[in-house]
Amino acid sequence: MKTLVPTIALIIVACAMLSPLASCSGNAQKARQWLETGQAAFGKDSIYDAFINLQRAMDEAERAGDKETYFEANVYLAMLYEQVGQRDKSEKMLRDLQYVEATTNPSAFSSQYYFRFCGYYATLHQDYDSMIYCAQQAIKLDKKLYPNDLTYLYGDMGNLAEAYLAAGDTASAWEVVRQVNSMPQPSKRLGLGQIYYLRSLLETQNLDSAYHYANLCYECSKDHISNNILILSLQRLCALDSCMRNMDAYMEHKRILDASKEYRQGTEVAYKISALQEQGKIERIQEKNEKRLWIGVMLIVLLCLALFTVISLLRMSHRNAQTKQRLAESTIQREMLEKELLQLRMRKNEAKLEAAHKKNVSMTELITEIKHNLPNTEDEPSLATLESTMKIQCADFLERVEHRYPELTDNDVRLMGFIRMGVKPKVMAMALNISMKSLNSARYRLRKRLKLSNETNLNEFISGI
């Protein structure tokens, strides 16, 4: 009995000493799991899941001393803050972060993202030397870690060329573009779009060539509405459209550009991230509360003293009361943010409805004016006037015809539009500068292409589309 008591005491002391080591290892494993979950949510644009899991990974990795996981979680959180419009916070996180090359999970591109975003923020401050350095470091990582995948190498080569161009070194920018032209095509076109954009900027003497590469850049990036290259390509196309006096193309590109900027710069996101942060605080407080309870139970088992048990329970009770108070405060703050976000959405929807109403009124007045000016006599009308009227009055009809009957020619579609408008055959023939016989032949060919029977009236058929 005398030897049993010291043995039990020794086992209790050993368990108490080994417990922190086991806890540290478990924290590192949990941090890596939360990081991978957050990275997957980030790739799916699930802001809530990404924020919560990345924050968990960062906190747990810091406690466990896992520098690589801590670095990767910080990089992805910085990208998340940049995505939701909190650029100052994103830049500060990267500036204060110590670089660690990601080797455990290189497919997450954390190291490359670190240099790309540092280079991007250097661009905003016109720090050209840092821009060039960051682009060169990212290129080295691309060649080292992904020698068989040129997708990201193309993008980083474009960043390097852009840095040289911003620094005024046009010759070096051209040299990078020539190097890329000698490389094989990447599997994904987004990185290639950045090279096309730089090529468009460098083609200052040839507007047609500059427009060609700007359009290629837009084609490569138009499926990525949140990407900066899409906005840059549209801005370049608008500038070139203006120089070339191509107003129709300018209006279309400007419309797409405004829609992309509205998507990127929406004010709802900042409110949403604030609400998510409060929700994250609530969950982290709950987790800390669970850990405190677990630690309290372990202390009770290890110490096995009634006095220490009572003291521990009193301490945990006090902490639980504080936790409940903080939870209540966080819940109230989250509800206030959600109400503010709902009011913002309502104001935004009211503004959209008012803008749509004004647009409909303007369009109605325009159609009325065109109808008033459209000739109703047998005089020869203007073909341009008829076509412009048709594009306004029959826009939906023309879209349905082109979708259902792709084999029709432009003349067939225009003839159907005139018939839909109720233009008289004689007026139609005079506007098209053809004879009535030619017009009847055109109607006959149209019936053949539409595969109409002899009993079907062409005008009634077109009116029913």
C-alpha positions in Angstrom: 0.0 0.0 0.0 2.9 2.3 0.8 4.4 1.8 -2.7 1.1 2.0 -4.5 0.4 5.7 -3.5 3.8 7.1 -4.9 3.2 5.1 -8.1 -0.2 6.6 -8.6 1.1 10.0 -7.9 3.9 9.5 -10.4 1.4 8.4 -13.1 -0.7 11.4 -12.4 2.3 13.8 -12.8 3.4 12.0 -16.0 -0.1 12.4 -17.5 -0.1 16.1 -16.6 3.2 16.6 -18.3 2.4 14.7 -21.5 -1.1 16.2 -21.9 0.2 19.6 -23.3 2.3 17.7 -25.9 -0.6 15.6 -27.1 -2.8 18.7 -27.2 -0.2 20.6 -29.3 0.0 17.8 -31.8 -3.8 17.6 -32.0 -4.0 21.3 -32.6 -1.6 21.1 -35.5 -3.7 18.4 -37.2 -6.9 20.3 -36.6 -5.4 23.4 -38.0 -4.4 21.6 -41.2 -7.9 20.1 -41.6 -9.6 23.5 -41.1 -7.2 25.1 -43.6 -8.0 22.5 -46.3 -11.8 22.9 -45.6 -11.4 26.7 -45.8 -9.4 26.5 -49.0 -12.0 24.3 -50.6 -14.8 26.8 -49.5 -12.7 29.7 -50.9 -12.5 27.9 -54.3 -16.3 27.6 -54.3 -16.9 31.3 -53.4 -18.5 30.2 -50.1 -17.5 33.3 -48.1 -19.0 32.2 -44.8 -17.4 28.7 -44.6 -14.1 30.0 -46.0 -13.9 32.8 -43.4 -14.8 30.6 -40.4 -12.5 27.7 -41.2 -9.6 29.8 -42.2 -9.9 31.8 -39.0 -10.0 28.6 -37.0 -6.9 27.3 -38.8 -5.0 30.5 -38.2 -5.8 30.6 -34.5 -5.1 26.9 -34.0 -1.9 26.9 -36.0 -0.6 29.9 -34.0 -1.2 28.0 -30.7 0.4 24.8 -32.1 3.4 26.7 -33.5 2.7 25.4 -37.0 4.3 28.2 -39.1 3.5 26.8 -42.5 -0.2 26.3 -41.8 -0.3 29.7 -40.1 1.2 31.3 -43.2 -1.2 29.6 -45.7 -4.3 30.5 -43.6 -3.1 34.1 -43.4 -2.6 34.3 -47.2 -6.0 32.9 -48.0 -7.7 35.2 -45.4 -5.9 38.2 -47.0 -7.2 37.2 -50.4 -10.7 36.8 -48.9 -10.6 40.3 -47.4 -9.4 41.7 -50.8 -12.3 39.9 -52.5 -14.9 41.5 -50.2 -13.4 45.0 -50.5 -11.4 45.3 -47.3 -8.1 46.0 -49.1 -6.4 47.9 -46.2 -6.8 44.9 -43.9 -5.6 42.5 -46.6 -2.5 44.5 -47.3 -1.6 44.9 -43.6 -2.0 41.1 -43.1 0.5 40.3 -45.9 2.9 43.1 -44.8 3.1 41.8 -41.3 3.3 38.1 -42.4 6.6 36.3 -42.4 7.1 34.3 -45.7 7.2 30.5 -45.4 7.3 28.4 -48.5 4.4 26.0 -48.6 5.7 22.5 -49.0 3.0 20.4 -47.3 0.3 21.3 -49.8 1.9 23.1 -52.7 -1.2 22.6 -54.9 -2.9 25.3 -52.8 -0.6 27.9 -54.4 -0.2 29.8 -51.1 3.4 30.8 -51.8 2.6 32.1 -55.3 -0.5 33.9 -54.1 1.6 35.7 -51.4 4.0 37.1 -54.0 1.2 37.9 -56.5 -0.8 39.9 -54.0 2.3 41.6 -52.6 3.2 42.6 -56.2 -0.3 43.8 -56.7 -0.2 46.1 -53.7 3.2 47.3 -54.8 1.6 48.3 -58.1 -0.9 50.5 -56.2 2.0 52.3 -54.5 4.1 52.5 -57.7 6.9 50.5 -56.1 8.2 49.1 -59.3 11.3 47.3 -57.9 9.0 45.3 -55.5 6.6 44.6 -58.4 9.4 43.1 -60.5 10.9 41.2 -57.5 7.5 39.6 -56.5 6.8 38.6 -60.1 10.2 37.0 -60.5 9.8 35.0 -57.2 6.4 33.7 -58.3 7.8 32.6 -61.7 10.6 30.7 -59.9 8.0 28.9 -57.8 5.9 28.1 -60.9 8.9 26.5 -62.6 10.0 24.6 -59.5 6.6 23.2 -58.3 4.6 22.9 -61.6 6.9 22.3 -64.5 4.2 20.6 -66.5 1.4 23.2 -65.9 2.0 26.5 -67.6 -1.3 28.1 -66.6 0.0 30.1 -63.6 3.4 30.7 -65.3 1.7 32.6 -68.1 -0.1 34.8 -65.5 3.1 35.5 -63.6 5.0 36.2 -66.8 2.3 38.7 -67.6 2.7 40.3 -64.1 6.5 40.7 -64.8 5.9 42.3 -68.2 3.3 44.6 -66.6 5.9 45.6 -63.9 8.5 46.4 -66.6 6.0 48.4 -68.6 4.9 50.4 -65.5 8.5 51.1 -64.7 9.0 52.5 -68.2 11.2 49.6 -69.4 9.4 48.8 -72.6 12.2 46.7 -74.1 12.2 44.3 -71.2 8.4 44.0 -71.4 8.6 43.1 -75.1 11.3 40.5 -74.2 9.0 38.8 -71.7 6.2 38.8 -74.3 8.5 37.2 -76.9 9.5 34.5 -74.4 5.9 33.7 -73.7 5.1 33.5 -77.4 7.8 30.8 -77.8 6.2 28.7 -75.0 3.5 26.0 -75.5 -0.1 27.1 -74.9 -1.4 26.6 -71.3 -4.3 24.3 -70.4 -6.4 27.3 -69.1 -6.7 30.5 -71.0 -7.0 33.0 -68.1 -3.2 33.4 -67.7 -2.9 33.8 -71.5 -5.4 36.7 -71.3 -3.0 38.7 -69.2 -0.3 38.3 -71.9 -2.8 39.4 -74.6 -3.6 42.5 -72.4 0.1 43.5 -72.2 0.5 42.9 -75.9 -2.4 45.3 -76.5 -0.7 47.9 -74.4 2.6 47.5 -76.2 1.0 47.8 -79.7 0.8 51.6 -79.4 1.5 52.2 -83.1 -1.1 49.8 -84.6 -4.7 50.3 -83.3 -6.1 47.3 -85.2 -3.5 45.0 -83.6 -4.0 46.6 -80.2 -7.8 46.0 -80.6 -7.2 42.4 -81.7 -5.2 41.5 -78.6 -7.5 43.4 -76.3 -10.5 41.4 -77.7 -8.5 38.1 -77.3 -7.9 39.1 -73.6 -11.6 39.7 -73.1 -12.5 36.3 -74.7 -10.0 34.6 -72.3 -11.3 36.3 -69.2 -15.1 36.9 -69.8 -16.0 33.7 -67.9 -14.3 35.0 -64.8 -16.4 38.1 -63.8 -14.5 38.7 -60.5 -11.1 38.7 -62.2 -9.2 42.0 -62.7 -8.1 41.0 -66.2 -11.8 41.1 -67.4 -12.2 44.7 -66.2 -8.8 45.7 -67.7 -9.6 44.2 -71.0 -13.0 46.0 -71.1 -11.4 49.3 -70.2 -8.9 48.8 -73.0 -11.6 47.9 -75.5 -13.6 51.0 -74.6 -10.6 53.2 -75.0 -9.8 51.7 -78.4 -13.5 51.9 -79.5 -13.4 55.6 -78.7 -10.2 56.1 -80.7 -11.6 54.2 -83.6 -15.1 55.9 -83.3 -16.9 52.6 -83.1 -19.7 53.8 -80.9 -21.9 50.7 -81.0 -19.1 48.5 -79.8 -18.2 51.1 -77.2 -21.7 51.2 -75.7 -21.8 47.4 -75.5 -18.3 47.1 -73.9 -19.2 50.0 -71.5 -22.4 48.2 -70.4 -20.5 45.0 -69.7 -17.8 47.0 -67.9 -20.3 48.8 -65.6 -22.0 45.5 -64.8 -18.6 43.9 -63.9 -17.6 46.8 -61.7 -21.0 46.8 -59.9 -20.5 43.1 -59.2 -16.9 43.7 -57.8 -17.7 46.8 -55.8 -21.1 45.9 -54.3 -21.7 47.5 -51.0 -23.5 44.4 -49.6 -20.3 42.4 -49.2 -18.8 44.6 -46.5 -21.9 44.3 -44.4 -22.0 40.6 -45.0 -18.4 40.0 -43.9 -19.1 42.1 -40.7 -22.1 39.8 -39.9 -19.9 36.7 -40.6 -17.2 38.0 -38.3 -19.7 38.3 -35.5 -20.9 34.8 -36.2 -17.3 33.6 -36.1 -16.8 35.3 -32.7 -19.8 33.4 -31.4 -18.6 30.1 -32.6 -15.0 30.7 -31.3 -16.4 31.7 -27.9 -18.4 28.5 -27.8 -15.3 26.4 -28.7 -13.3 28.1 -26.0 -16.1 27.4 -23.5 -16.0 23.7 -24.5 -12.2 23.6 -24.0 -12.4 25.2 -20.6 -15.0 22.5 -19.5 -12.7 19.7 -20.8 -9.7 21.2 -19.0 -11.7 21.5 -15.8 -12.8 17.9 -15.9 -9.2 16.8 -16.5 -8.0 18.8 -13.5 -10.7 17.2 -11.3 -9.6 13.7 -12.3 -5.8 14.4 -12.0 -5.9 16.3 -8.6 -8.7 14.1 -7.1 -9.2 16.6 -4.3 -12.6 17.9 -3.3 -11.3 21.3 -2.4 -9.7 21.8 -5.9 -12.9 20.4 -7.4 -15.1 23.0 -5.8 -12.7 25.8 -6.7 -12.5 24.6 -10.3 -16.3 24.4 -10.6 -16.7 27.9 -9.2 -14.2 29.2 -11.6 -15.8 27.5 -14.6 -19.2 28.8 -13.5 -17.8 32.4 -13.4 -16.3 31.9 -16.9 -19.6 30.5 -18.2 -21.4 33.5 -17.0 -19.0 35.8 -18.8 -19.2 33.7 -21.9 -23.0 33.9 -22.0 -22.8 37.6 -21.6 -20.4 37.9 -24.5 -22.5 35.6 -26.6 -25.6 37.7 -25.9 -23.7 40.9 -26.9 -22.4 39.3 -30.1 -25.8 38.0 -31.0 -27.4 41.5 -30.6 -24.7 43.0 -32.7 -25.1 40.4 -35.4 -28.9 41.0 -35.5 -28.3 44.7 -35.9 -25.9 44.1 -38.8 -28.4 41.7 -40.5 -31.2 44.4 -40.2 -28.9 47.0 -41.6 -28.0 44.7 -44.5 -31.7 44.0 -45.2 -32.4 47.8 -45.3 -29.6 48.3 -47.7 -30.9 45.6 -50.0 -34.4 47.1 -49.9 -33.0 50.6 -50.8 -31.0 49.1 -53.6 -34.0 47.2 -55.0 -36.1 50.4 -54.9 -33.4 52.3 -56.8 -33.3 49.5 -59.5 -37.1 49.6 -59.9 -37.1 53.3 -60.2 -34.3 53.2 -62.8 -36.2 50.5 -64.8 -39.4 52.5 -64.7 -37.6 55.6 -66.1 -36.0 53.5 -68.8 -39.4 52.0 -69.8 -40.9 55.5 -70.0 -38.0 56.8 -72.2 -38.3 53.7 -74.5 -42.1 54.2 -74.9 -41.6 57.8 -75.8 -38.9 56.8 -78.4 -41.1 54.1 -79.9 -44.0 56.6 -80.1 -41.8 59.2 -81.9 -40.5 56.6 -84.4 -44.0 55.4 -85.1 -45.1 59.0 -85.6 -42.3 59.6 -88.1 -42.8 56.3 -89.9 -44.4 57.0 -93.3 -47.9 55.6 -93.8 -48.3 56.7 -97.4 -47.1 55.1 -100.6 -44.0 57.3 -100.6 -40.6 55.6 -100.6 -39.5 55.2 -96.9 -36.0 55.1 -95.5 -34.6 51.5 -95.2 -32.5 52.7 -92.2 -35.7 54.1 -90.5 -37.5 50.8 -91.0 -34.6 48.8 -89.7 -34.1 51.0 -86.6 -37.8 50.8 -85.9 -37.8 47.0 -86.3 -34.8 46.6 -83.9 -36.7 48.5 -81.2 -40.2 47.2 -81.7 -39.3 43.6 -82.6 -36.2 43.0 -80.5 -37.6 40.0 -78.7 -39.2 38.6 -81.9 -35.9 38.8 -83.8 -34.2 37.0 -81.0 -36.8 34.2 -81.0 -36.5 33.8 -84.8 -32.7 33.6 -84.7 -32.9 31.0 -82.0 -35.6 28.8 -83.6 -34.6 29.2 -87.3 -30.7 29.5 -87.4 -30.7 28.5 -91.0 -32.5 31.8 -92.1 -30.4 34.5 -93.9 -30.2 38.1 -92.7 -32.6 39.1 -95.5 -35.1 36.5 -94.4 -35.0 37.7 -90.8 -35.4 41.3 -91.9 -38.3 40.4 -94.2 -40.0 38.6 -91.3 -39.4 41.7 -89.1 -41.1 44.0 -91.7 -44.1 41.7 -92.0 -44.3 41.5 -88.2 -44.4 45.4 -88.1 -47.2 45.4 -90.6 -45.3 47.2 -93.4 -47.2 47.2 -96.7 -45.7 45.1 -99.5 -45.3 48.1 -101.8 -43.6 50.1 -99.1 -41.4 47.2 -98.3 -40.4 46.8 -101.9 -39.6 50.5 -102.3 -37.5 50.5 -99.1 -35.6 47.4 -100.3 -35.3 48.9 -103.8 -36.7 45.7 -105.4 -39.7 45.0 -107.6 -42.9 43.4 -106.3 -42.0 40.3 -108.3 -38.7 40.0 -106.4 -40.5 40.6 -103.1 -42.9 37.8 -103.9 -40.0 35.6 -104.8 -38.4 36.4 -101.5 -41.6 35.6 -99.6 -41.8 32.3 -101.5 -38.2 31.4 -100.6 -38.9 32.3 -97.0 -42.0 30.0 -96.9 -39.8 27.2 -98.2 -37.1 27.7 -95.5 -39.8 27.8 -92.9 -41.3 24.6 -94.3 -44.9 26.1 -94.4 -47.7 24.3 -96.2 -49.7 26.0 -98.9 -52.7 26.4 -96.5 -50.6 28.3 -94.0 -50.8 32.1 -94.2 -47.3 33.6 -93.9 -48.4 36.8 -92.1 -50.4 34.9 -89.6 -47.6 32.4 -89.0 -45.1 35.3 -88.3 -47.6 37.1 -86.0 -47.9 33.9 -83.9 -44.2 33.5 -83.3 
